[in-house]
């Protein structure tokens, strides 16, 4: 493909779509003030190019941008359009058209650049103007292009309400942000000081108040789950006649290069709870709050010893992670119905986000089958003490607990990381004694998804015990991961002092678990004794101390002659009677076990790759797999069911990702 399109020249005029796109990617440079930009951004046309032609256009654009700086210029025009739209409260249809065209073209070419980055990506993008050209005075503030664009994109997202007229523009801007942040995919799993993420670094440098607005909008999108009206399958400002927007022009023809085909905007699954805008808002939020930037600083050391006549200055490099304002904003989120600041006068360090915890709680309960929603719940209860407290005082804990338990029940259909995050959530909740007491008071009429046995009028606490034990046995037979065992048993240990009226079925499962573990323990102990016996020539006496309590009561049971079979009531009566003569002298006293959850020192090594895996899978965002260094990918030929060769998750029976294991328990 050359600087002009391949269609006959006689059929082209300066105002045709083919000519404008061909000129945009060609060799000729147009200044910022040229009317070419207005024609490119305002002209509604219908254009359908095959994917190979789109890629040729991107390749040509990357070659010529060094001379034309058209990427910088269209980004500046995007910032201008968005700034003007904000001043008009997003009500201008013509500005929305121009913004859509600018953000769409910018996204397509930026994505190509990131996927084909070779050397220093920032230098390859040439995010600057020639010396003889200046940024318009209308754009106030930092004139660094990435900062300028990100400030206006985030300002539009944070201040302009979603409506039928702005829905698609909001969606396109979120898609644009996802593309600009995909530079993380090029780096390794552990963030380093040499990583180049110009756009996401620009996002992190925005004003705290703007950060708070964006976090609020993304959470609202997730909770409200807006849908594009079915009668507005394209831009609402492009309905009727020949008014058609950029998305309609290219999306169906070049879906492999486009972030999100328009057809995905209208869900065909029939699931009313799914919303593509809610999905991408959630994934963007997770990427933002888990981003970490490693910074290098010089720590100057001065030798002040008396032996030295002069001062010797020694420099030592130290690295640290800069503060993430989006993570801080999520931690500072407060319930709009009850703001503790108003009562206790607490000062907040960072942006403050106020929203309805009730709506967030209900939405999470509805969406916890989705792995990204599980990660959001974890991020909230681990980082936001107010939200954790809100969850613990809710009387309808089954809203969250039932989908968590159902997902664990279907563990064979989930990824190990998904299971692990759910178990961590249960562990965090079980650290609170009121939670452990409350779940035994909440009675479930039925549990329709539990197939092995009919559960009627069972307590939520009994169901938790049953599911945790079932997870332990599943892990023994399939995953065989010690960290999953640790989490399950730690949660059961935290619950133990508060168990009340445990159901017969849950009690039977506990006995079954104890029997299984005791047999394994006995077998291992015998193997150890045999090893010592073989090595030293004699058996070490008393290497395993008998369980004195069982021996005492078993002997008392044997002393009673019974007519007929033992019943539960008869066994209990014998135990009660003989308790009076029991003496525990010489027995070792154990303190009450209580386990707490703590993140390891470098959680970013797990969470950054994890959130991008979820985004690539959940947002239908295709990315060149050969360029992904953030996490390992299987060979594309082995994943015929996945788009573009991307493996959405780990194998079902694979052990938990080693980086997850840095998240540990502290007894």
C-alpha positions as CSV (number, residue, x, y, z in Angstrom):
1,X,0.0,0.0,0.0
2,X,1.4,3.4,-1.0
3,X,0.8,6.9,0.2
4,X,-2.4,7.0,-1.7
5,X,-5.1,4.3,-1.9
6,X,-5.1,1.6,-4.6
7,X,-8.5,2.5,-6.0
8,X,-8.5,4.4,-9.4
9,X,-7.3,8.0,-9.0
10,X,-10.0,9.3,-11.2
11,X,-12.6,8.2,-8.6
12,X,-10.9,10.0,-5.8
13,X,-11.4,13.5,-4.6
14,X,-9.7,15.3,-1.8
15,X,-12.8,14.8,0.3
16,X,-13.1,11.0,-0.1
17,X,-12.4,8.6,2.8
18,X,-9.8,6.7,0.8
19,X,-7.8,9.8,0.0
20,X,-7.9,11.2,3.5
21,X,-6.7,7.9,5.1
22,X,-4.1,7.5,2.4
23,X,-2.9,11.0,3.0
24,X,-2.9,10.6,6.8
25,X,-0.5,7.6,6.6
26,X,1.5,9.0,3.7
27,X,4.7,11.0,3.5
28,X,3.2,14.6,3.3
29,X,3.2,16.4,6.6
30,X,0.2,18.6,7.5
31,X,0.6,21.3,10.2
32,X,-1.7,21.4,13.1
33,X,-3.7,24.3,11.7
34,X,-4.4,22.7,8.3
35,X,-8.0,22.1,7.3
36,X,-6.9,18.6,6.4
37,X,-7.5,17.6,10.1
38,X,-11.0,18.9,10.2
39,X,-11.8,17.0,7.0
40,X,-10.4,13.8,8.4
41,X,-12.1,14.1,11.7
42,X,-15.5,15.5,10.5
43,X,-16.1,13.5,7.4
44,X,-18.7,10.7,8.0
45,X,-18.1,8.0,5.5
46,X,-18.4,4.2,5.0
47,X,-15.1,2.5,4.6
48,X,-14.3,-1.2,4.9
49,X,-10.7,-2.4,4.6
50,X,-9.5,-6.0,5.0
51,X,-7.1,-6.7,7.8
52,X,-4.0,-7.0,5.7
53,X,-4.7,-3.6,4.2
54,X,-5.1,-2.1,7.6
55,X,-1.8,-3.6,8.7
56,X,-0.1,-2.2,5.6
57,X,-1.5,1.2,6.5
58,X,-0.1,1.0,10.0
59,X,3.3,-0.1,8.7
60,X,3.4,2.8,6.3
61,X,2.3,5.2,9.0
62,X,5.0,4.0,11.4
63,X,7.6,4.6,8.6
64,X,6.5,8.1,7.7
65,X,5.6,9.4,11.2
66,X,9.3,10.3,11.8
67,X,8.8,13.1,9.2
68,X,5.1,13.9,9.5
69,X,4.6,13.6,13.3
70,X,1.0,12.8,12.5
71,X,0.6,10.6,15.6
72,X,1.4,13.6,17.8
73,X,-0.8,15.9,15.8
74,X,-3.9,13.6,15.9
75,X,-3.3,13.1,19.7
76,X,-3.3,16.9,20.1
77,X,-6.5,17.2,18.1
78,X,-8.0,14.5,20.3
79,X,-7.1,16.5,23.4
80,X,-8.6,19.6,21.8
81,X,-11.8,17.9,20.9
82,X,-12.2,16.3,24.4
83,X,-11.4,19.6,26.1
84,X,-14.0,21.4,24.1
85,X,-16.5,18.6,24.7
86,X,-15.9,18.9,28.5
87,X,-16.6,22.6,28.3
88,X,-19.9,21.8,26.5
89,X,-20.8,19.0,28.9
90,X,-20.5,16.4,26.2
91,X,-23.6,17.7,24.5
92,X,-22.1,18.5,21.1
93,X,-22.7,15.8,18.5
94,X,-20.2,17.2,16.1
95,X,-17.4,17.2,18.8
96,X,-18.3,13.6,19.7
97,X,-17.9,12.6,16.0
98,X,-14.5,14.3,15.8
99,X,-13.4,12.8,19.2
100,X,-14.5,9.3,18.1
101,X,-12.6,9.5,14.8
102,X,-9.4,10.9,16.5
103,X,-9.4,8.3,19.4
104,X,-10.1,5.4,17.0
105,X,-7.4,6.3,14.6
106,X,-5.0,6.9,17.4
107,X,-5.8,3.6,19.0
108,X,-5.4,1.5,15.9
109,X,-1.9,2.9,15.1
110,X,-0.7,3.0,18.7
111,X,-1.6,-0.6,19.1
112,X,0.4,-1.5,16.0
113,X,3.4,0.4,17.4
114,X,3.3,-1.3,20.8
115,X,2.9,-4.7,19.3
116,X,5.9,-4.1,16.9
117,X,8.1,-2.2,19.3
118,X,11.8,-2.8,18.6
119,X,14.0,-0.4,20.4
120,X,13.1,2.5,22.7
121,X,9.4,2.8,22.1
122,X,9.0,6.4,23.2
123,X,11.6,7.4,20.6
124,X,9.9,5.4,17.9
125,X,6.6,7.1,18.6
126,X,8.1,10.6,18.2
127,X,5.7,12.2,20.7
128,X,6.8,15.7,19.9
129,X,6.3,18.4,17.2
130,X,8.9,20.0,15.0
131,X,10.8,23.0,16.3
132,X,8.8,25.3,14.0
133,X,5.4,24.2,15.4
134,X,3.9,24.7,18.8
135,X,1.1,23.2,20.8
136,X,-2.0,25.5,20.6
137,X,-2.5,27.8,23.5
138,X,-6.0,26.4,24.1
139,X,-4.3,23.4,25.7
140,X,-3.2,24.6,29.1
141,X,-0.9,22.8,31.5
142,X,1.9,20.3,30.8
143,X,2.9,20.3,27.1
144,X,4.4,16.8,27.2
145,X,2.1,15.0,24.7
146,X,1.4,11.9,26.8
147,X,0.5,14.0,29.8
148,X,-1.6,16.3,27.7
149,X,-3.6,13.5,26.1
150,X,-4.1,11.5,29.3
151,X,-5.3,14.5,31.3
152,X,-8.0,15.2,28.8
153,X,-9.0,11.6,28.3
154,X,-9.3,11.1,32.1
155,X,-11.1,14.4,32.5
156,X,-13.8,13.4,30.0
157,X,-14.2,10.0,31.6
158,X,-14.4,11.4,35.1
159,X,-16.7,14.4,34.4
160,X,-19.0,13.6,31.4
161,X,-22.0,11.4,32.3
162,X,-22.7,8.3,30.2
163,X,-25.7,8.9,27.9
164,X,-27.0,7.4,24.6
165,X,-25.0,10.2,22.9
166,X,-21.7,9.6,24.7
167,X,-21.8,5.8,25.4
168,X,-19.7,4.8,22.4
169,X,-17.2,7.6,23.0
170,X,-16.8,6.5,26.6
171,X,-16.3,3.0,25.4
172,X,-13.7,4.0,22.8
173,X,-11.8,6.1,25.4
174,X,-11.6,3.2,27.8
175,X,-10.4,1.0,24.9
176,X,-7.8,3.6,24.1
177,X,-6.5,3.6,27.7
178,X,-6.3,-0.2,27.6
179,X,-4.2,0.0,24.5
180,X,-1.9,2.7,25.8
181,X,-1.3,0.7,29.0
182,X,-0.5,-2.5,27.1
183,X,3.2,-1.5,27.1
184,X,3.3,-3.5,30.3
185,X,2.9,-6.7,28.3
186,X,6.3,-6.1,26.8
187,X,8.1,-6.1,30.1
188,X,9.0,-9.0,32.4
189,X,6.9,-10.2,35.4
190,X,8.9,-8.2,37.9
191,X,8.8,-4.4,37.3
192,X,12.2,-2.9,36.6
193,X,13.5,0.7,36.5
194,X,14.1,0.3,32.8
195,X,10.5,-0.5,31.9
196,X,9.0,2.0,29.5
197,X,5.3,2.8,30.0
198,X,5.0,6.4,29.0
199,X,1.2,6.6,28.9
200,X,0.5,4.8,32.2
201,X,3.2,6.8,33.9
202,X,1.4,9.9,32.6
203,X,-1.9,8.6,34.1
204,X,-0.2,8.0,37.5
205,X,1.0,11.6,37.5
206,X,-2.4,13.2,37.3
207,X,-4.0,15.4,40.0
208,X,-5.4,13.3,42.9
209,X,-8.9,14.9,42.5
210,X,-9.0,13.7,38.9
211,X,-7.8,10.2,39.9
212,X,-10.7,10.1,42.4
213,X,-13.2,11.0,39.8
214,X,-11.9,8.3,37.4
215,X,-12.0,5.6,40.1
216,X,-15.5,6.7,41.0
217,X,-16.6,6.5,37.3
218,X,-15.1,3.1,36.7
219,X,-16.7,1.7,39.8
220,X,-20.0,3.3,38.9
221,X,-19.8,1.7,35.4
222,X,-19.2,-1.6,37.0
223,X,-22.2,-1.2,39.4
224,X,-24.7,0.4,36.9
225,X,-23.7,-1.9,34.0
226,X,-24.9,0.4,31.3
227,X,-26.0,-1.0,27.9
228,X,-26.1,0.6,24.5
229,X,-29.7,0.8,23.3
230,X,-30.5,-1.9,20.7
231,X,-31.7,0.8,18.3
232,X,-28.3,2.5,18.6
233,X,-26.0,-0.3,17.5
234,X,-23.7,2.3,16.0
235,X,-22.9,5.8,17.3
236,X,-26.2,7.4,18.3
237,X,-25.1,10.6,16.6
238,X,-24.6,8.6,13.3
239,X,-28.1,7.1,12.9
240,X,-30.0,7.6,9.7
241,X,-28.9,8.5,6.2
242,X,-25.2,8.2,5.4
243,X,-24.1,9.4,8.9
244,X,-22.0,6.5,10.0
245,X,-19.0,6.5,12.3
246,X,-15.5,5.1,12.3
247,X,-16.4,2.0,14.3
248,X,-18.9,0.9,11.6
249,X,-16.4,1.6,8.9
250,X,-13.6,-0.8,10.0
251,X,-14.5,-3.0,12.9
252,X,-16.1,-5.9,11.0
253,X,-13.4,-5.9,8.3
254,X,-10.3,-5.7,10.6
255,X,-11.4,-7.2,13.8
256,X,-8.0,-8.8,14.5
257,X,-6.4,-5.4,14.7
258,X,-9.3,-3.6,16.4
259,X,-9.7,-3.7,20.1
260,X,-13.4,-4.4,20.4
261,X,-15.7,-5.1,17.4
262,X,-18.9,-3.1,17.5
263,X,-20.9,-6.3,17.5
264,X,-19.6,-7.0,21.0
265,X,-21.2,-3.8,22.3
266,X,-24.6,-5.6,22.1
267,X,-24.5,-8.8,24.0
268,X,-25.9,-11.7,22.1
269,X,-25.7,-14.1,25.0
270,X,-29.0,-13.1,26.5
271,X,-27.3,-12.5,29.8
272,X,-28.8,-9.1,31.0
273,X,-26.1,-8.7,33.7
274,X,-23.2,-8.6,31.1
275,X,-22.1,-5.2,30.0
276,X,-19.1,-4.6,27.8
277,X,-18.6,-1.1,29.3
278,X,-18.8,-2.6,32.8
279,X,-16.3,-5.3,31.9
280,X,-13.7,-3.0,30.4
281,X,-14.1,-0.5,33.3
282,X,-13.4,-3.3,35.8
283,X,-10.3,-4.5,34.0
284,X,-9.0,-1.0,33.6
285,X,-9.5,-0.4,37.3
286,X,-7.7,-3.6,38.2
287,X,-4.7,-2.7,35.9
288,X,-4.5,0.8,37.4
289,X,-4.7,-0.2,41.1
290,X,-2.1,-3.0,40.7
291,X,0.4,-1.0,38.6
292,X,3.8,-0.5,40.2
293,X,6.7,1.6,39.0
294,X,10.2,1.0,40.3
295,X,12.2,4.1,40.8
296,X,16.0,4.3,41.2
297,X,17.5,6.8,43.6
298,X,21.0,7.6,44.7
299,X,21.7,7.3,48.4
300,X,24.8,9.3,49.1
301,X,27.0,8.1,51.9
302,X,29.7,10.3,53.4
303,X,32.8,8.9,55.0
304,X,33.5,11.0,58.1
305,X,36.2,8.9,59.7
306,X,38.9,10.8,61.5
307,X,41.6,9.0,59.5
308,X,40.6,10.7,56.3
309,X,41.7,14.3,55.8
310,X,39.1,14.8,53.1
311,X,35.5,13.7,52.7
312,X,35.0,10.8,50.5
313,X,31.6,10.7,48.9
314,X,30.2,7.3,48.0
315,X,27.0,6.8,46.1
316,X,24.8,3.7,46.4
317,X,21.8,3.1,44.2
318,X,18.5,2.1,45.9
319,X,15.2,1.2,44.3
320,X,11.7,1.6,45.6
321,X,8.1,1.7,44.2
322,X,6.5,5.0,43.7
323,X,3.0,5.5,45.3
324,X,0.0,4.4,43.2
325,X,-2.7,7.1,43.5
326,X,-5.4,4.8,42.0
327,X,-4.7,2.1,44.6
328,X,-4.8,4.9,47.3
329,X,-8.1,6.1,45.9
330,X,-9.7,2.6,46.2
331,X,-8.4,2.2,49.7
332,X,-10.0,5.6,50.6
333,X,-13.4,4.7,49.1
334,X,-16.1,5.5,51.6
335,X,-19.8,4.7,51.8
336,X,-21.9,7.6,50.5
337,X,-24.5,6.8,53.2
338,X,-22.1,6.8,56.1
339,X,-18.9,8.8,55.8
340,X,-16.7,8.2,58.9
341,X,-14.8,11.5,58.2
342,X,-18.0,13.4,59.1
343,X,-18.2,11.8,62.5
344,X,-14.7,11.1,63.6
345,X,-12.9,13.9,61.7
346,X,-10.3,11.5,60.3
347,X,-8.1,13.0,57.6
348,X,-7.6,11.0,54.4
349,X,-4.2,10.6,52.7
350,X,-5.0,10.8,49.0
351,X,-8.1,11.1,46.8
352,X,-11.4,10.3,48.4
353,X,-14.0,8.4,46.5
354,X,-17.6,8.3,47.8
355,X,-20.0,5.7,46.5
356,X,-22.8,3.3,47.5
357,X,-21.3,0.3,49.3
358,X,-24.8,-1.3,49.2
359,X,-24.8,-1.2,45.4
360,X,-21.2,-2.4,45.2
361,X,-21.9,-5.3,47.6
362,X,-25.0,-6.4,45.6
363,X,-23.1,-6.1,42.3
364,X,-20.2,-8.2,43.5
365,X,-22.7,-10.8,44.8
366,X,-24.2,-10.9,41.3
367,X,-20.9,-11.2,39.4
368,X,-18.6,-13.3,41.6
369,X,-18.6,-16.1,39.0
370,X,-16.4,-13.7,37.0
371,X,-12.7,-14.0,38.0
372,X,-12.1,-10.2,37.7
373,X,-14.9,-9.5,40.1
374,X,-13.3,-11.9,42.6
375,X,-10.1,-9.9,42.3
376,X,-11.9,-6.6,42.9
377,X,-13.6,-8.1,46.0
378,X,-10.2,-9.2,47.3
379,X,-8.7,-5.8,46.6
380,X,-11.5,-4.1,48.5
381,X,-11.6,-6.3,51.6
382,X,-7.8,-6.4,51.8
383,X,-7.1,-2.8,51.2
384,X,-10.2,-0.9,52.3
385,X,-11.0,-1.4,56.0
386,X,-14.3,0.5,55.7
387,X,-15.6,-1.8,53.0
388,X,-14.4,-4.9,55.0
389,X,-16.3,-3.6,58.0
390,X,-19.4,-3.0,55.9
391,X,-19.3,-6.6,54.6
392,X,-18.9,-8.0,58.1
393,X,-21.9,-6.2,59.5
394,X,-24.3,-7.1,56.7
395,X,-27.0,-9.6,57.8
396,X,-27.3,-11.1,54.3
397,X,-23.8,-12.5,54.1
398,X,-25.2,-15.2,51.8
399,X,-25.3,-12.6,49.0
400,X,-21.5,-12.9,48.8
401,X,-20.9,-16.3,50.3
402,X,-23.2,-18.4,48.2
403,X,-21.6,-17.5,44.8
404,X,-18.2,-18.0,46.4
405,X,-19.1,-21.4,47.7
406,X,-20.8,-22.4,44.5
407,X,-17.6,-21.5,42.5
408,X,-15.5,-23.5,44.9
409,X,-18.0,-26.4,44.5
410,X,-17.3,-26.3,40.8
411,X,-13.6,-26.0,41.3
412,X,-12.8,-28.4,38.4
413,X,-14.2,-25.8,36.0
414,X,-12.1,-22.9,37.4
415,X,-8.5,-22.0,37.2
416,X,-6.3,-22.6,40.3
417,X,-5.7,-18.9,40.7
418,X,-9.4,-18.3,40.8
419,X,-9.8,-20.9,43.5
420,X,-6.9,-19.5,45.5
421,X,-8.3,-16.0,45.5
422,X,-11.6,-17.2,46.7
423,X,-10.0,-19.1,49.6
424,X,-8.0,-16.0,50.5
425,X,-11.2,-14.0,50.7
426,X,-12.7,-16.6,53.0
427,X,-9.6,-16.6,55.2
428,X,-9.7,-12.8,55.5
429,X,-13.4,-12.9,56.5
430,X,-12.8,-15.8,59.0
431,X,-10.3,-13.6,60.9
432,X,-13.4,-11.8,62.3
433,X,-15.1,-13.5,65.2
434,X,-18.5,-11.8,64.4
435,X,-18.4,-13.3,60.9
436,X,-17.7,-16.8,62.2
437,X,-20.6,-16.4,64.6
438,X,-23.0,-14.9,62.1
439,X,-22.7,-17.5,59.4
440,X,-23.9,-20.2,61.8
441,X,-27.0,-18.2,62.6
442,X,-28.0,-17.7,59.0
443,X,-30.2,-20.6,57.8
444,X,-30.4,-21.6,54.2
445,X,-33.8,-23.1,53.1
446,X,-32.0,-25.1,50.3
447,X,-28.8,-25.3,48.3
448,X,-30.0,-26.1,44.8
449,X,-26.5,-26.4,43.2
450,X,-25.3,-29.0,45.7
451,X,-25.8,-32.3,44.0
452,X,-24.4,-35.0,46.4
453,X,-27.0,-34.5,49.0
454,X,-30.2,-32.5,49.6
455,X,-29.4,-29.7,52.0
456,X,-32.5,-28.3,53.7
457,X,-32.5,-25.8,56.5
458,X,-28.8,-25.9,56.9
459,X,-26.7,-23.1,58.3
460,X,-24.4,-21.1,56.1
461,X,-21.6,-22.0,58.5
462,X,-22.3,-25.7,58.0
463,X,-22.2,-25.2,54.2
464,X,-18.8,-23.4,54.5
465,X,-17.4,-26.4,56.4
466,X,-18.7,-28.8,53.8
467,X,-17.3,-26.9,50.8
468,X,-13.9,-26.3,52.4
469,X,-13.6,-30.0,53.2
470,X,-14.7,-30.8,49.7
471,X,-12.0,-28.4,48.3
472,X,-9.4,-30.1,50.4
473,X,-10.3,-33.5,49.0
474,X,-10.4,-32.1,45.5
475,X,-7.0,-30.6,46.0
476,X,-5.6,-33.9,47.2
477,X,-6.8,-35.7,44.1
478,X,-6.2,-33.1,41.4
479,X,-4.2,-30.0,42.2
480,X,-2.1,-31.3,45.1
481,X,-1.0,-27.8,46.1
482,X,0.1,-27.3,49.7
483,X,-1.0,-23.6,49.7
484,X,-4.6,-24.4,48.9
485,X,-4.6,-26.9,51.8
486,X,-3.1,-24.3,54.1
487,X,-5.8,-21.8,53.3
488,X,-8.7,-24.3,53.7
489,X,-7.4,-25.6,57.0
490,X,-6.5,-22.1,58.3
491,X,-10.1,-20.9,57.6
492,X,-11.5,-24.0,59.4
493,X,-9.2,-23.3,62.3
494,X,-10.4,-19.7,62.6
495,X,-14.0,-20.9,62.5
496,X,-13.6,-23.7,65.0
497,X,-14.1,-21.7,68.3
498,X,-17.4,-20.2,67.0
499,X,-19.0,-23.3,65.5
500,X,-22.6,-23.6,66.7
501,X,-25.2,-26.3,65.9
502,X,-23.2,-27.8,63.0
503,X,-25.4,-29.9,60.8
504,X,-25.1,-33.7,60.9
505,X,-23.8,-33.8,57.4
506,X,-21.1,-31.2,58.0
507,X,-20.2,-33.0,61.2
508,X,-19.9,-36.3,59.3
509,X,-17.7,-34.6,56.7
510,X,-15.4,-33.3,59.5
511,X,-15.1,-36.8,60.9
512,X,-14.3,-38.1,57.5
513,X,-11.6,-35.4,57.0
514,X,-10.1,-36.2,60.4
515,X,-10.1,-39.9,59.5
516,X,-8.4,-39.3,56.2
517,X,-5.7,-37.0,57.6
518,X,-5.1,-39.2,60.6
519,X,-4.5,-42.2,58.4
520,X,-2.1,-40.3,56.3
521,X,-0.4,-39.0,59.4
522,X,-0.1,-42.6,60.8
523,X,1.3,-43.9,57.5
524,X,3.9,-41.1,57.4
525,X,4.8,-41.7,61.0
526,X,5.3,-45.4,60.4
527,X,7.5,-44.7,57.5
528,X,9.6,-42.4,59.6
529,X,9.9,-45.0,62.4
530,X,11.0,-47.6,59.9
531,X,13.6,-45.3,58.5
532,X,15.0,-44.6,62.0
533,X,14.9,-48.3,62.8
534,X,16.8,-49.2,59.6
535,X,19.4,-46.5,60.2
536,X,20.1,-47.2,63.9
537,X,19.3,-50.9,64.3
538,X,16.5,-50.5,66.9
539,X,13.1,-48.9,67.1
540,X,12.9,-45.6,68.8
541,X,10.4,-46.0,71.6
542,X,7.6,-43.5,72.0
543,X,8.4,-41.7,68.7
544,X,4.7,-41.2,68.3
545,X,2.7,-40.2,71.4
546,X,-0.7,-42.0,71.7
547,X,-3.8,-39.8,71.6
548,X,-4.6,-40.2,75.3
549,X,-8.1,-38.8,75.2
550,X,-9.4,-41.4,72.7
551,X,-7.8,-44.2,74.6
552,X,-9.4,-43.1,77.8
553,X,-12.9,-42.9,76.4
554,X,-12.6,-46.0,74.2
555,X,-11.7,-48.0,77.3
556,X,-14.8,-46.7,79.1
557,X,-17.0,-47.5,76.1
558,X,-15.6,-51.1,76.0
559,X,-16.4,-51.5,79.7
560,X,-20.1,-51.0,79.0
561,X,-22.0,-53.9,77.8
562,X,-24.8,-52.8,75.5
563,X,-27.9,-54.6,74.3
564,X,-28.3,-53.7,70.7
565,X,-26.4,-51.0,68.7
566,X,-24.8,-47.8,70.1
567,X,-26.8,-44.7,69.3
568,X,-25.6,-41.1,69.3
569,X,-27.4,-40.4,72.5
570,X,-26.0,-43.4,74.3
571,X,-22.4,-42.6,73.2
572,X,-22.9,-39.0,74.4
573,X,-24.2,-40.1,77.7
574,X,-21.2,-42.4,78.3
575,X,-18.9,-39.5,77.5
576,X,-20.7,-37.1,79.8
577,X,-20.6,-39.6,82.7
578,X,-16.9,-40.4,82.3
579,X,-15.9,-36.8,81.9
580,X,-16.0,-36.4,85.7
581,X,-13.2,-38.9,86.1
582,X,-11.0,-37.6,83.3
583,X,-7.7,-36.1,84.3
584,X,-5.6,-34.2,81.8
585,X,-2.4,-34.2,83.8
586,X,0.7,-34.3,81.6
587,X,-1.1,-33.3,78.5
588,X,0.3,-30.5,76.3
589,X,-1.9,-27.5,76.2
590,X,-2.4,-25.9,72.9
591,X,-3.3,-22.2,72.5
592,X,-6.2,-21.3,70.3
593,X,-5.1,-21.3,66.6
594,X,-5.8,-18.1,64.7
595,X,-4.5,-17.5,61.2
596,X,-4.2,-14.1,59.5
597,X,-3.5,-13.3,55.9
598,X,-0.6,-11.1,54.8
599,X,0.6,-10.2,51.3
600,X,4.2,-11.1,50.6
601,X,6.8,-8.3,50.0
602,X,6.4,-8.3,46.2
603,X,2.8,-9.0,45.4
604,X,3.1,-7.2,42.0
605,X,5.0,-10.2,40.6
606,X,1.7,-12.1,40.8
607,X,-1.0,-9.4,40.4
608,X,0.4,-7.5,37.4
609,X,0.5,-10.6,35.1
610,X,-2.7,-11.8,36.6
611,X,-4.8,-8.7,35.8
612,X,-3.5,-8.6,32.3
613,X,-4.4,-12.2,31.7
614,X,-7.9,-11.4,32.9
615,X,-8.1,-8.3,30.7
616,X,-6.9,-10.2,27.6
617,X,-9.4,-12.9,28.2
618,X,-12.3,-10.9,29.5
619,X,-12.2,-7.8,27.2
620,X,-11.7,-9.7,23.9
621,X,-8.5,-7.7,23.5
622,X,-6.1,-9.4,21.0
623,X,-2.4,-8.8,21.3
624,X,0.5,-10.2,19.4
625,X,1.4,-13.2,21.5
626,X,5.0,-13.2,20.3
627,X,5.6,-9.8,22.0
628,X,4.2,-10.8,25.4
629,X,6.9,-11.1,28.0
630,X,4.8,-10.4,31.1
631,X,3.7,-14.0,31.5
632,X,4.3,-17.3,29.6
633,X,2.0,-18.3,26.8
634,X,1.4,-21.7,25.3
635,X,2.1,-22.1,21.6
636,X,-0.8,-20.8,19.6
637,X,-1.3,-24.1,17.8
638,X,-2.1,-25.7,21.1
639,X,-5.0,-23.4,21.9
640,X,-7.4,-23.7,19.1
641,X,-10.3,-22.5,21.2
642,X,-8.8,-19.2,22.1
643,X,-8.7,-16.0,20.1
644,X,-5.4,-15.1,18.5
645,X,-3.6,-17.9,20.2
646,X,-4.1,-16.4,23.6
647,X,-4.4,-18.8,26.5
648,X,-6.9,-17.2,28.9
649,X,-5.9,-19.2,32.0
650,X,-3.7,-21.9,33.3
651,X,-4.5,-25.6,32.9
652,X,-7.3,-26.8,35.0
653,X,-5.2,-29.3,37.0
654,X,-2.0,-27.3,37.0
655,X,-0.6,-26.2,40.3
656,X,-1.1,-22.6,41.4
657,X,1.2,-20.1,39.7
658,X,4.5,-20.0,41.7
659,X,4.3,-16.2,42.1
660,X,1.0,-16.6,43.9
661,X,2.8,-18.6,46.6
662,X,4.5,-15.5,47.8
663,X,1.1,-14.7,49.4
664,X,1.4,-16.4,52.7
665,X,-0.2,-17.1,56.0
666,X,1.0,-15.8,59.3
667,X,-0.2,-17.9,62.3
